[in-house]
Amino acid sequence: MTQPILLGGVEAGGTKFICGVADVGGRIIDQIRIPNTTPDETLDAVAAFFVKAQARHGKLAALAIGSFGPLSLRSDAADYGAITTTPKPGWSNINLLAHLRRTLDVPMTLDTDVNGSAIGEHLFGSGKGLDSFCYVTVGTGVGVGVMIDGAPHGGANHPEAGHIRLPRAKGDETFAGVCPFHGDCLEGLTSGPALHVRWGAPAETFATDHPAWAMAAEYIAGLCTNLTYMLRPERIIIGGGVMQPQMYDLVRQALTRQLGGYDASLRDLDMEAYVAAPTAGASAGLIGAFAIAYRSITGQWPPDWATQG
Amino acid sequence: MTQPILLGGVEAGGTKFICGVADVGGRIIDQIRIPNTTPDETLDAVAAFFVKAQARHGKLAALAIGSFGPLSLRSDAADYGAITTTPKPGWSNINLLAHLRRTLDVPMTLDTDVNGSAIGEHLFGSGKGLDSFCYVTVGTGVGVGVMIDGAPHGGANHPEAGHIRLPRAKGDETFAGVCPFHGDCLEGLTSGPALHVRWGAPAETFATDHPAWAMAAEYIAGLCTNLTYMLRPERIIIGGGVMQPQMYDLVRQALTRQLGGYDASLRDLDMEAYVAAPTAGASAGLIGAFAIAYRSITGQWPPDWATQG
């Protein structure tokens, strides 16, 4: 009897770590939700889950982690595998890979949480069949995964497009912004915490015609404009808590205006298709992590996980 | 006696078209400079040059054109091979490839002028040995070539990062900008023509301590900030008429300030190396076109053109 190939996945977030084990078909056979407390406690619980899961199901062939960041992802960097400078208290300079390797003897890959979700969308969501698209999440922070030729773009480390600079929206000239590094970068102006500070209440309490939404849409459209001119993606998938249902049309209208009729290929964009909601569901990030683990041993994305999620 | 492999290249600019023939080692064996007048006259002269060059030197194996744009570069587009909507009078909706194919029976490839120059820098200039870098030119317009994994990034068409949105520089809150599509996009605020309108005289007449330079550096650093956060390139190479020698340190200082100490890998950037001048010389664009032609028949960049230029 041959040992079945098992994959481990972790979706590491600011409030919780979702850990799972899947078979080679991407089917989840074990899963746990671990609250994010201290790094030691949380990572020990993650390692303990996989130790126990291996005792129960068999040895993992590979494990992948999609994590909040920023991360050190160049394998030649001294701190490769670490969360570097994060606003999340206690988590700066925590080496995720090094910590898990104390206990787990499994080949491990680290990538950003947004890349995990982007891969989930690529396999069975709004990014299916697309070579080049962007996955954006606007919530506690603003994160962007850039898929180019069917794989997450890395470069000298990994994109952090939530921190780009944009013009102020009309009527928002004086708000200082909340980003600890930049003040009024995109994330500083329009993340969930930014909206809370800017308008004095949590965004989820605003009526759908509250002016905060049109202003947030102006900034998110600014991100889309700059992504469009810099990368010419085939689609921009936008999710996260700030992207309430009414936001999609507001973003599309602002983006059409901002693109300014430049170039026939942009004038002819089908905005409904170009600015899309994620459709891969809440498991996209975890299954994306399984897919990264799969790719780390086979060199390619799983061809047949399209029905998952 | 076997026929030597000959490559054709065109650097198509707003004022002139440089055409050349090179051998497989990238050595130029014939060259002409054709003024850009009307599309018919200019393109007929380009075709006539290559007809004559083939009679003299032998048949071209491939021809590549690096052109001003925007261009239609997706081979499945109805207008593939065309300049689409350009401010250059008379050149909108001119199909470069179709026009040349009337006369020339040679396999042809079209790319942007900035990608041609970026490839020249990659072969024997400031981009040598780098997988991912950006080539920026700030002159009549603002153009950006994005090299990812050693090749120009295309996406759904080609980047036009000169048209991104950026915050206004201090003291520049009221200038409307000169971009016919966007007004105050990056190109509308800081191209050569924008500086001329903004300050009432051509930029080349300004003393090196004229306030125009620091303001232009603020905008160009804004482009570098957004390129950094979106793409994490290994280097940003900046040339063009606006990039006078004193501009490099101004851009580096503004960029350091704008990045705001985010992330160890950005705090540790060697700014002298990160923001660099082009070094491949005036022939970079033409030799880049030869390299694109070479790659269209061999599938790879020429390995041994490093001493050219």
Interface residues (C-beta under 8 A of the other chain):
Chain A: P70 S72 R74 A77 D79 T84 T85 S132 V144 V146 I148 H153 G154 G155 A156 N157 H158 P159 E160 A161 G162 H163 I164 R165 L166 P167 R168 C179 F181 H182 G183 D184 C185 G222 T225 N226 L227 Y229 M230 L231 R232 P233 E234 Q258 G260 G261 Y262 D263 A264 S265
Chain B: P70 S72 R74 A77 D79 T84 T85 S132 V144 V146 I148 H153 G154 G155 A156 N157 H158 P159 E160 A161 G162 H163 I164 R165 L166 P167 R168 C179 F181 H182 G183 D184 C185 G222 T225 N226 L227 Y229 M230 L231 R232 P233 E234 Q258 G260 G261 Y262 D263 A264 S265
